[in-house]
Amino acid sequence: MLVAERLAVRAPARARRGPTLPPEGAVIFSLAGAGYLAAAALLAFRFHVVSTQALGLVANASYVLFSRDPHVAAIGFVGSPLPSILLIPLLPLRALWPALTDAGFAACIVSSLFMAGAVYQLYQLLREGGVSRTPRLGLTLLFALHPLIVYTAATGVAEAGYVFFLLLAARHLARWLRDAGTMGAIVAGLALAGAYLTRYDALLAGITVIAIVGVVSFSRGASPPPLGEGRVGARTLTAVCDALIVGLPLAVTAALWAAAAWLVTGNAVPQLLSTYGYLAQLDALRTHGLAPAHAIASLPRTLIQLLALEPALPAAGVVLVIAWLSGRARASLAGIGLLGPLAIAIIAASVLDVTFPWLRQLIVVVPLVTVLVGLGLAAGRRSWLGPLAAGLMLLAAVPTTVGAMLTAQTGQEERPVLRAIAGRPTPGVSAATATAATIAQYLDGRSLADGSVLVDSFTGFPVILASRAPRQFIITSDRDFALAVANPAAYGVLFLLVPAPADGNSLGSLDALNRAFPALWQSGTTSGALEHEFAGPDKQVEWRLYRVRFPSPSGGG
């Protein structure tokens, strides 16, 4: 009876218990995602800023579904495929909300969620690394509000997914370094494969991680006795197995993607060596003077960008050394091994003058410094001075990064965006999309049959994306594109849409039609083949539409 009375008294108490709060990590992810989506909406719909990188990702995805020759390989092999693959489920909704494609907002949705996931992974990495709650939340907030992080999340570029996968890999590699659990190595390996499919230079991080895992795994065994060859052999086998666990997903992914590229294009590494690859684009930008003549040389510019993004970079190195000497910073190997080689590779590329001037290429330094500072604090002495100093150092990155973004030589992509937000738009910030919309409306108004317009989608993707009749174009991913370029009339092509070879579009020299018909831009106006020309806001002709009047590219116009 007494037991029954106690249960009767306790039961209402349990029933009256209020709802539990969601986990802190879930709250952080939700707030970051909502904030980044709001920033993306403001940029796209209030300030009318449309990222050409986001448009490119959306265009690659759209070719798989809506082009004249839809097929999976139409997603392309020059850019990393995963950011575009993830957009495919969103694109059918463009019938209800055209801005998903017209403004590239589908890419902004994906990048916002990816970056929110990166914030969550950083928070969990610091929590599992032993960083106490207040410094952990402070570091997470500083990372989430870093200007380049916000810019990357809101503009739909691929680097958002890249940062997410790298931090996911770093978190689980740090877990493996602490407890040698196989699941940590497996998740780290899969995350590295995801990072590779988001940006190809993740391969460098993968190689370093494989080496770290092998060395640490071998060193974990007890020192063998004299002549203990069997023990050494067992430790070596264990190290090799651990290295394979973390490295095999990346190796298989890279090999399969290279094989697919070779089968489809005849080039195993089109991202580097194709007509549209990294080296060809870099050469075109140099040849046609992307940067002004007074621009800073590559290496000094990169160093300025690095220190602007994270003025605390040297101090983070000092914190790491102190923590390392204390013997309690082994997990920092995760940050060093994953993110450090990528920053070093950018510096090395600057020395060789084979890198683009984009600030977002250096985004890995932001999570690198945050992770190193956080894990250094966890390994150091418990005092409020350390977190306060670390917070002030990281907070200094806000004004310095904004300054770099507003400087023409260090923020070539970001400066027009910030000026548009400040109410001082730079000419050309939305010029590409505005001109593309004009061209698309002109062509759509002619009600052309499928395959009537030949255009290289490497340069013409904004036009194709803006068109309500994308099947009127024969584009680069179509399996008969090369044949149509060789003989447009035989394939029923009525018009060639050609960008300016250099002026107004420094990558126009790589356009397939400019390469096939090198004299067309100059001679087309006098031969009578010119149908229409399209100028940008600065009144400079950016595109021309030519009627087909020749059977093959040998005539040149």
C-alpha positions as CSV (number, residue, x, y, z in Angstrom):
1,M,0.0,0.0,0.0
2,L,2.8,2.4,0.9
3,V,4.5,1.6,-2.4
4,A,1.3,2.3,-4.3
5,E,0.9,5.7,-2.5
6,R,4.5,6.7,-3.4
7,L,3.9,5.8,-7.1
8,A,0.7,7.8,-7.1
9,V,2.5,10.8,-5.7
10,R,5.4,10.5,-8.1
11,A,3.4,9.9,-11.3
12,P,1.9,13.4,-11.5
13,A,5.3,14.9,-10.9
14,R,6.7,13.0,-13.9
15,A,3.7,13.9,-16.0
16,R,4.1,17.6,-15.1
17,R,7.8,17.6,-16.2
18,G,8.3,20.3,-18.8
19,P,9.6,19.8,-22.4
20,T,13.4,19.3,-22.6
21,L,15.4,21.8,-24.5
22,P,17.0,20.8,-27.8
23,P,20.6,19.9,-27.8
24,E,23.0,22.8,-27.9
25,G,24.6,21.6,-31.2
26,A,21.2,21.4,-32.9
27,V,20.4,25.0,-31.8
28,I,23.8,26.2,-33.2
29,F,23.1,24.4,-36.5
30,S,19.6,25.9,-36.8
31,L,20.6,29.4,-35.9
32,A,23.6,29.3,-38.3
33,G,21.5,27.9,-41.1
34,A,18.7,30.4,-40.7
35,G,21.2,33.3,-40.5
36,Y,23.1,32.2,-43.6
37,L,19.8,31.7,-45.6
38,A,18.7,35.2,-44.5
39,A,22.0,36.7,-45.7
40,A,21.7,34.8,-49.0
41,A,18.1,36.1,-49.5
42,L,19.2,39.7,-48.7
43,L,22.1,39.5,-51.3
44,A,19.9,38.0,-54.0
45,F,16.6,39.8,-53.6
46,R,17.5,43.1,-51.8
47,F,20.8,43.9,-53.3
48,H,20.4,41.9,-56.5
49,V,23.8,40.3,-56.2
50,V,24.1,37.1,-58.2
51,S,27.2,34.9,-57.9
52,T,28.5,33.7,-61.2
53,Q,30.0,30.7,-59.4
54,A,26.6,29.8,-58.0
55,L,25.0,30.2,-61.5
56,G,27.7,27.8,-62.9
57,L,26.9,25.1,-60.3
58,V,23.2,25.4,-61.0
59,A,23.8,25.4,-64.7
60,N,25.8,22.2,-64.5
61,A,23.0,20.5,-62.6
62,S,20.4,21.8,-65.0
63,Y,22.1,20.1,-68.0
64,V,21.4,16.7,-66.4
65,L,17.7,17.4,-66.5
66,F,16.7,20.1,-68.9
67,S,19.2,20.3,-71.8
68,R,18.6,19.1,-75.3
69,D,20.7,16.0,-74.5
70,P,20.1,15.2,-70.8
71,H,22.4,12.6,-69.3
72,V,24.4,12.2,-66.0
73,A,27.8,13.0,-67.6
74,A,26.4,16.5,-68.6
75,I,27.3,17.6,-65.1
76,G,30.8,18.1,-66.4
77,F,34.3,17.1,-65.2
78,V,36.2,20.4,-65.0
79,G,34.5,21.5,-61.8
80,S,34.0,19.3,-58.8
81,P,30.7,17.4,-59.1
82,L,29.2,17.1,-55.7
83,P,27.9,20.7,-55.3
84,S,26.0,20.4,-58.5
85,I,24.8,16.9,-57.8
86,L,23.2,18.1,-54.6
87,L,21.3,20.8,-56.5
88,I,19.5,18.4,-58.9
89,P,16.6,17.6,-56.5
90,L,15.9,21.3,-56.1
91,L,15.8,22.2,-59.8
92,P,12.3,20.8,-60.7
93,L,10.9,23.4,-58.2
94,R,12.0,26.2,-60.5
95,A,8.6,26.0,-62.1
96,L,7.2,27.2,-58.8
97,W,10.1,29.5,-57.9
98,P,12.2,30.6,-60.9
99,A,14.7,32.3,-58.6
100,L,16.2,28.9,-57.8
101,T,17.8,29.0,-61.2
102,D,17.6,32.6,-62.4
103,A,19.4,34.0,-59.3
104,G,21.3,30.8,-58.5
105,F,19.4,30.6,-55.2
106,A,19.4,26.8,-55.2
107,A,23.2,26.9,-54.8
108,C,22.8,29.4,-52.0
109,I,20.4,27.1,-50.1
110,V,22.9,24.3,-50.3
111,S,25.9,26.4,-49.4
112,S,24.0,27.9,-46.4
113,L,23.2,24.4,-45.0
114,F,26.7,23.2,-45.7
115,M,28.3,26.1,-43.8
116,A,25.8,25.7,-40.9
117,G,27.0,22.1,-40.8
118,A,30.6,23.3,-40.8
119,V,29.8,25.5,-37.7
120,Y,28.2,22.5,-36.0
121,Q,31.3,20.3,-36.8
122,L,33.6,22.9,-35.4
123,Y,31.6,23.2,-32.2
124,Q,31.6,19.4,-31.8
125,L,35.4,19.2,-32.5
126,L,36.1,21.8,-29.8
127,R,33.7,20.1,-27.4
128,E,35.2,16.7,-27.9
129,G,38.7,18.3,-27.7
130,G,38.0,19.4,-24.1
131,V,37.4,23.1,-24.7
132,S,35.1,24.4,-21.9
133,R,31.7,25.7,-22.7
134,T,32.1,29.4,-22.7
135,P,35.3,29.5,-24.8
136,R,33.8,26.9,-27.0
137,L,30.7,28.9,-27.7
138,G,32.8,32.1,-28.2
139,L,35.1,30.4,-30.7
140,T,32.1,28.9,-32.6
141,L,30.4,32.3,-32.8
142,L,33.6,34.0,-34.0
143,F,34.0,31.4,-36.7
144,A,30.3,31.5,-37.8
145,L,30.4,35.4,-38.1
146,H,33.8,35.6,-39.9
147,P,33.1,37.8,-42.9
148,L,34.5,35.3,-45.4
149,I,32.6,32.4,-43.8
150,V,29.3,34.5,-44.1
151,Y,30.2,35.5,-47.7
152,T,30.9,31.9,-48.7
153,A,27.7,30.6,-47.1
154,A,25.5,33.3,-48.6
155,T,26.8,33.3,-52.2
156,G,26.4,29.7,-53.2
157,V,30.0,28.9,-53.9
158,A,31.5,25.3,-53.5
159,E,33.9,26.3,-50.7
160,A,31.0,26.0,-48.1
161,G,30.8,22.2,-48.7
162,Y,34.6,22.0,-48.8
163,V,34.9,23.5,-45.3
164,F,32.2,21.3,-44.0
165,F,33.8,18.1,-45.2
166,L,37.3,19.1,-44.0
167,L,35.9,19.9,-40.5
168,L,34.0,16.7,-40.4
169,A,37.2,14.8,-41.3
170,A,39.2,16.8,-38.7
171,R,36.7,16.1,-36.0
172,H,36.7,12.3,-36.5
173,L,40.5,12.2,-37.1
174,A,40.9,13.9,-33.8
175,R,38.6,11.3,-32.2
176,W,40.8,8.5,-33.7
177,L,43.9,10.2,-32.4
178,R,42.4,10.1,-28.9
179,D,40.9,6.7,-28.7
180,A,42.1,4.7,-31.9
181,G,38.4,3.8,-32.6
182,T,38.0,2.4,-36.1
183,M,34.8,4.4,-36.7
184,G,36.7,7.6,-36.4
185,A,39.0,6.6,-39.2
186,I,36.1,5.4,-41.3
187,V,34.2,8.6,-41.0
188,A,37.3,10.7,-41.6
189,G,38.0,8.8,-44.8
190,L,34.5,9.2,-46.1
191,A,34.6,12.9,-45.3
192,L,37.9,13.3,-47.2
193,A,36.2,11.6,-50.2
194,G,33.4,14.1,-49.9
195,A,35.9,17.0,-49.7
196,Y,37.6,15.7,-52.9
197,L,34.3,15.7,-54.8
198,T,33.8,19.3,-53.6
199,R,37.2,20.7,-54.4
200,Y,40.0,18.6,-55.9
201,D,42.9,20.0,-53.8
202,A,41.5,18.0,-50.9
203,L,43.7,15.3,-52.3
204,L,46.7,17.0,-50.6
205,A,45.0,16.9,-47.2
206,G,44.2,13.2,-47.8
207,I,47.8,12.3,-48.5
208,T,48.9,14.0,-45.3
209,V,46.2,12.4,-43.2
210,I,47.2,8.9,-44.5
211,A,50.8,9.6,-43.5
212,I,49.7,10.8,-40.0
213,V,47.5,7.8,-39.4
214,G,50.2,5.4,-40.5
215,V,52.9,7.0,-38.3
216,V,50.7,7.3,-35.2
217,S,49.3,3.8,-35.6
218,F,52.8,2.4,-35.8
219,S,54.0,4.4,-32.8
220,R,51.1,3.3,-30.6
221,G,52.5,-0.2,-30.2
222,A,55.0,-0.9,-27.4
223,S,58.7,-0.8,-28.3
224,P,59.6,-4.2,-29.5
225,P,62.3,-6.2,-27.6
226,P,65.6,-6.9,-29.3
227,L,65.3,-9.0,-32.4
228,G,61.5,-8.6,-32.2
229,E,61.0,-8.6,-35.9
230,G,57.6,-10.3,-35.5
231,R,56.3,-7.5,-33.2
232,V,57.6,-4.9,-35.7
233,G,55.8,-6.7,-38.5
234,A,52.5,-6.7,-36.6
235,R,52.8,-3.0,-35.9
236,T,53.6,-2.3,-39.5
237,L,50.6,-4.4,-40.6
238,T,48.3,-2.5,-38.2
239,A,49.7,0.8,-39.4
240,V,49.1,-0.1,-43.1
241,C,45.5,-1.3,-42.3
242,D,44.7,1.9,-40.4
243,A,46.1,4.0,-43.3
244,L,44.0,2.0,-45.8
245,I,40.9,2.5,-43.7
246,V,41.3,6.3,-43.8
247,G,42.7,6.6,-47.3
248,L,40.8,4.0,-49.3
249,P,37.5,6.0,-49.7
250,L,39.5,9.0,-51.1
251,A,41.7,6.8,-53.3
252,V,38.7,4.9,-54.8
253,T,36.7,8.1,-55.3
254,A,39.6,9.9,-57.1
255,A,40.3,6.8,-59.3
256,L,36.7,6.3,-60.3
257,W,36.2,9.9,-61.1
258,A,39.4,10.0,-63.2
259,A,38.3,6.8,-65.0
260,A,34.9,8.3,-65.7
261,A,36.5,11.5,-67.0
262,W,38.8,9.5,-69.2
263,L,36.0,7.4,-70.7
264,V,33.8,10.4,-71.4
265,T,36.3,13.1,-72.4
266,G,39.5,11.2,-73.2
267,N,41.3,13.1,-70.4
268,A,41.8,11.6,-66.9
269,V,42.4,15.0,-65.3
270,P,40.4,17.6,-67.2
271,Q,40.2,19.8,-64.2
272,L,43.9,20.5,-64.8
273,L,44.8,19.8,-68.4
274,S,41.7,20.2,-70.5
275,T,40.9,23.2,-72.7
276,Y,38.8,24.6,-69.9
277,G,41.0,23.4,-67.0
278,Y,42.8,25.3,-64.2
279,L,46.0,25.9,-66.2
280,A,44.2,27.0,-69.3
281,Q,42.0,29.5,-67.4
282,L,45.0,30.8,-65.5
283,D,46.9,31.4,-68.8
284,A,43.8,33.1,-70.3
285,L,43.4,35.4,-67.3
286,R,47.1,36.3,-67.5
287,T,47.1,36.9,-71.2
288,H,44.1,39.2,-71.2
289,G,45.0,41.1,-68.1
290,L,42.5,40.1,-65.4
291,A,44.4,42.1,-62.8
292,P,45.5,45.7,-63.3
293,A,49.0,46.4,-64.2
294,H,49.8,47.8,-60.7
295,A,48.4,44.7,-58.9
296,I,50.4,43.1,-56.1
297,A,52.6,40.2,-57.1
298,S,51.2,36.7,-56.4
299,L,53.2,35.8,-53.3
300,P,53.0,39.1,-51.4
301,R,49.3,39.3,-52.2
302,T,48.7,35.8,-50.8
303,L,50.5,36.6,-47.6
304,I,48.6,39.8,-47.2
305,Q,45.3,37.9,-47.7
306,L,46.3,35.2,-45.2
307,L,47.1,37.7,-42.5
308,A,44.0,39.7,-43.3
309,L,41.8,36.6,-43.0
310,E,43.4,35.6,-39.7
311,P,45.8,38.1,-38.0
312,A,46.0,35.5,-35.2
313,L,47.8,33.0,-37.4
314,P,51.3,33.6,-36.0
315,A,49.9,33.6,-32.4
316,A,48.0,30.4,-33.1
317,G,51.3,28.8,-34.0
318,V,52.8,29.9,-30.7
319,V,49.8,28.6,-28.7
320,L,50.1,25.3,-30.5
321,V,53.9,25.0,-29.8
322,I,53.3,25.7,-26.1
323,A,50.5,23.2,-25.9
324,W,52.5,20.6,-27.8
325,L,55.4,20.9,-25.4
326,S,53.0,20.2,-22.6
327,G,52.3,16.9,-24.3
328,R,48.5,17.4,-24.4
329,A,47.9,18.6,-27.9
330,R,48.0,15.4,-30.0
331,A,44.5,16.1,-31.4
332,S,45.9,19.3,-33.0
333,L,47.4,16.9,-35.5
334,A,43.9,16.7,-37.0
335,G,43.8,20.4,-37.8
336,I,47.4,20.6,-38.9
337,G,47.3,17.5,-41.0
338,L,44.0,18.4,-42.8
339,L,44.1,22.1,-43.1
340,G,47.7,23.1,-42.9
341,P,48.9,21.4,-46.1
342,L,46.1,23.2,-48.1
343,A,47.3,26.6,-46.8
344,I,50.9,25.7,-47.6
345,A,49.9,24.6,-51.1
346,I,48.3,27.9,-51.8
347,I,51.5,29.7,-50.7
348,A,53.6,27.4,-52.8
349,A,51.3,28.0,-55.8
350,S,51.8,31.7,-55.2
351,V,55.6,31.3,-55.3
352,L,55.2,29.6,-58.6
353,D,52.6,32.2,-59.7
354,V,50.1,29.5,-60.6
355,T,47.2,30.6,-58.4
356,F,44.1,32.7,-58.9
357,P,43.8,35.9,-56.8
358,W,40.5,34.9,-55.2
359,L,40.3,35.4,-51.5
360,R,38.0,32.4,-51.0
361,Q,40.8,30.0,-52.1
362,L,42.4,30.7,-48.7
363,I,39.3,30.0,-46.6
364,V,40.9,26.9,-45.0
365,V,43.0,29.3,-42.8
366,V,39.9,30.4,-40.9
367,P,39.0,26.9,-39.5
368,L,42.7,26.1,-39.1
369,V,43.4,29.0,-36.8
370,T,40.1,28.5,-34.9
371,V,40.8,24.8,-34.3
372,L,44.4,25.4,-33.3
373,V,43.5,28.1,-30.8
374,G,40.7,26.1,-29.4
375,L,42.7,22.9,-28.9
376,G,45.7,24.9,-27.6
377,L,43.4,26.4,-25.0
378,A,42.1,23.0,-24.0
379,A,45.6,21.7,-23.5
380,G,46.9,24.8,-21.6
381,R,46.2,26.1,-18.1
382,R,42.7,26.8,-17.0
383,S,42.4,30.6,-16.8
384,W,40.1,33.3,-18.1
385,L,43.1,35.2,-19.6
386,G,43.7,32.6,-22.3
387,P,40.2,32.5,-23.8
388,L,39.9,36.3,-23.6
389,A,43.2,36.8,-25.5
390,A,42.2,34.2,-28.0
391,G,38.8,35.8,-28.5
392,L,40.4,39.3,-29.1
393,M,42.9,37.8,-31.6
394,L,40.1,36.1,-33.6
395,L,37.9,39.2,-33.3
396,A,40.6,41.2,-35.0
397,A,39.9,39.2,-38.2
398,V,36.6,40.9,-38.7
399,P,37.9,44.4,-39.7
400,T,41.0,43.1,-41.4
401,T,39.0,40.7,-43.6
402,V,36.4,43.4,-44.5
403,G,39.4,45.6,-45.4
404,A,40.8,42.9,-47.7
405,M,37.4,42.4,-49.3
406,L,37.1,46.1,-50.0
407,T,40.6,46.3,-51.6
408,A,40.6,45.8,-55.3
409,Q,43.8,43.8,-55.3
410,T,43.0,41.4,-52.5
411,G,39.2,41.2,-52.8
412,Q,38.5,41.1,-56.6
413,E,35.4,39.0,-56.2
414,E,34.1,40.3,-52.8
415,R,34.6,44.1,-53.3
416,P,31.7,44.5,-55.8
417,V,29.4,42.6,-53.4
418,L,30.3,44.8,-50.4
419,R,30.0,47.9,-52.4
420,A,26.5,46.9,-53.5
421,I,25.5,46.4,-49.9
422,A,26.9,49.8,-49.0
423,G,24.8,51.4,-51.8
424,R,27.7,52.1,-54.1
425,P,27.4,49.3,-56.7
426,T,30.4,48.6,-58.9
427,P,29.6,48.6,-62.6
428,G,29.5,45.0,-63.7
429,V,28.5,43.4,-60.3
430,S,25.4,41.9,-62.0
431,A,26.3,42.7,-65.6
432,A,26.8,39.1,-66.7
433,T,23.4,38.0,-65.5
434,A,21.7,41.2,-66.9
435,T,23.2,40.7,-70.3
436,A,22.5,37.0,-70.2
437,A,18.8,37.7,-69.5
438,T,18.6,40.1,-72.4
439,I,20.1,37.5,-74.8
440,A,17.8,34.8,-73.5
441,Q,14.7,36.9,-73.9
442,Y,15.8,37.8,-77.5
443,L,16.3,34.2,-78.4
444,D,13.2,32.9,-76.6
445,G,11.1,35.5,-78.5
446,R,12.1,33.9,-81.8
447,S,10.5,30.5,-80.9
448,L,13.4,28.6,-82.3
449,A,13.5,24.8,-82.8
450,D,15.6,22.5,-80.7
451,G,19.3,22.8,-81.5
452,S,19.0,26.0,-83.4
453,V,21.7,27.9,-81.4
454,L,25.2,26.7,-81.0
455,V,26.9,28.0,-77.8
456,D,29.8,26.9,-75.6
457,S,28.3,26.4,-72.1
458,F,31.7,27.1,-70.5
459,T,31.1,30.8,-71.3
460,G,27.4,30.8,-72.2
461,F,25.9,29.2,-69.1
462,P,24.2,32.4,-67.8
463,V,22.3,32.6,-71.1
464,I,21.3,28.9,-71.0
465,L,20.2,29.2,-67.4
466,A,18.1,32.3,-68.1
467,S,16.4,30.9,-71.1
468,R,12.9,29.4,-70.8
469,A,13.7,27.2,-73.8
470,P,17.0,25.5,-73.0
471,R,16.6,22.9,-75.7
472,Q,17.1,25.5,-78.4
473,F,20.8,25.3,-77.6
474,I,23.4,22.8,-78.6
475,I,25.8,23.0,-75.7
476,T,29.2,21.6,-74.7
477,S,27.9,18.6,-72.8
478,D,25.8,17.5,-75.7
479,R,27.3,14.4,-77.3
480,D,27.1,15.9,-80.8
481,F,28.6,19.3,-79.8
482,A,32.0,18.7,-81.4
483,L,30.4,17.5,-84.6
484,A,28.1,20.5,-84.7
485,V,31.1,22.8,-84.2
486,A,32.8,21.1,-87.1
487,N,29.8,21.5,-89.4
488,P,27.0,23.7,-88.0
489,A,24.9,23.7,-91.1
490,A,24.8,19.9,-91.3
491,Y,23.3,19.7,-87.8
492,G,20.6,22.3,-88.4
493,V,22.3,25.1,-86.5
494,L,20.9,28.5,-87.5
495,F,22.9,30.7,-85.2
496,L,26.2,30.9,-83.4
497,L,26.3,32.7,-80.0
498,V,29.8,33.9,-79.4
499,P,31.4,35.9,-76.6
500,A,34.0,38.6,-77.1
501,P,37.3,36.8,-77.4
502,A,39.0,39.0,-74.7
503,D,37.5,42.3,-74.2
504,G,34.8,42.2,-71.5
505,N,35.3,38.5,-70.9
506,S,38.8,37.4,-70.4
507,L,37.9,33.7,-70.6
508,G,36.2,34.2,-74.0
509,S,39.5,33.1,-75.7
510,L,38.7,29.6,-74.4
511,D,35.3,29.5,-76.0
512,A,35.0,26.6,-78.4
513,L,33.5,28.8,-81.2
514,N,36.2,31.4,-80.9
515,R,38.8,28.7,-81.2
516,A,37.0,27.0,-84.1
517,F,36.3,30.3,-86.0
518,P,39.2,32.6,-84.9
519,A,38.3,35.3,-87.5
520,L,34.6,35.3,-86.9
521,W,34.5,38.1,-84.3
522,Q,36.4,40.5,-86.6
523,S,35.0,39.5,-90.0
524,G,31.5,38.6,-89.1
525,T,30.3,42.1,-89.0
526,T,31.6,42.9,-92.5
527,S,30.5,39.6,-94.1
528,G,26.9,40.1,-93.3
529,A,26.7,37.1,-90.9
530,L,26.1,39.3,-87.9
531,E,22.5,38.9,-86.7
532,H,22.6,40.8,-83.5
533,E,25.0,42.1,-80.8
534,F,24.5,42.5,-77.1
535,A,26.3,45.1,-75.1
536,G,26.7,45.2,-71.3
537,P,25.9,48.1,-69.0
538,D,29.2,49.8,-70.0
539,K,28.0,49.8,-73.6
540,Q,30.8,47.4,-74.6
541,V,29.7,44.6,-76.9
542,E,30.0,41.3,-74.9
543,W,28.2,38.8,-77.2
544,R,27.3,38.5,-80.9
545,L,24.8,36.3,-82.6
546,Y,25.8,35.1,-86.1
547,R,23.8,33.4,-88.8
548,V,25.3,30.2,-90.1
549,R,26.6,30.8,-93.6
550,F,29.5,28.4,-93.8
551,P,29.8,24.6,-93.7
552,S,33.0,24.2,-91.6
553,P,35.4,26.1,-89.4
554,S,38.1,26.1,-92.1
555,G,36.5,29.2,-93.6
556,G,36.8,31.2,-90.4
557,G,33.8,33.4,-91.3
